Amino acid sequence: MTDEEKRLENLFWVRDRLEERFGPIEKDRTRSPLDTLIQTVLSQNTNDNNRDKAEESLWRTFDSYEEVADATEEEIAEAIKTAGLQHQKAKTIKGILTGLRETGGLELDYLDDLGAEETWKKLMEFDGVGKKTAAVVSLFALNKPIFPVDTHVRRVTSRLELIKSGENHHETLTELVPEEDMYQFHLHLIRHGRETCKSRKPQCKECVLLDRCPTGREKLADD
């Protein structure tokens, strides 16, 4: 077995163990691509609870994206302040909606006919929309196979040595993970990173992935 074959075998093993641990996840198909983009902007550098409160407040304050687009950045920031970094996020949201309205309408359906990488890059043309946000919208809302990488995904896959030193996490995971597995595997990695493979105090003894985690086995050997 080559090194690449071994890596793929380990990745599929991790995928299967996490599914056994957390169970299958049905894809949420209730949100439009624009809804997903705005929600993901709100989620930056905060937790899900604060993001959800900010989103609820946004729609208590405004009745439509047209109203949000017409509002000032200060008005948007006040509505979403529970998400933190509200002035930065308000600027991003205002810029997205203004840009969309200038080029056609307040929706992202024009991305449907583009390829995955082109869609990802198009989304990153909006100021304040980075690689992870663009990847989340591409995968979750537009069904484009781009693997989103946040701090949890980066940490877990690095500790498992699924990603080699110097490799780009986005590019490598997009290449390695089968398209049909991306949505669930991404969410499972995040949950595992939050609950077990924590940044400062990883719970290695309780980890379902310990058998194939060089970092965890080394840590326990040193304890």
Secondary structure, DSSP 4 states (H G I P E B T S, - for coil): --HHHHHHHHHHHHHHHHHHHH-------SS-HHHHHHHHHHHTTS-HHHHHHHHHHHHHH-SSHHHHHHS-HHHHHHHTGGGS-HHHHHHHHHHHHHHHHHHT-S--GGGTTS-HHHHHHHHTTSTT--HHHHHHIIIIIT--------HHHHHHHHHTT-S-TT--HHHHHHHHS-GGGHHHHHHHHHHHHHHTS-SSS--GGG-TTGGG-HHHHHHHHH-
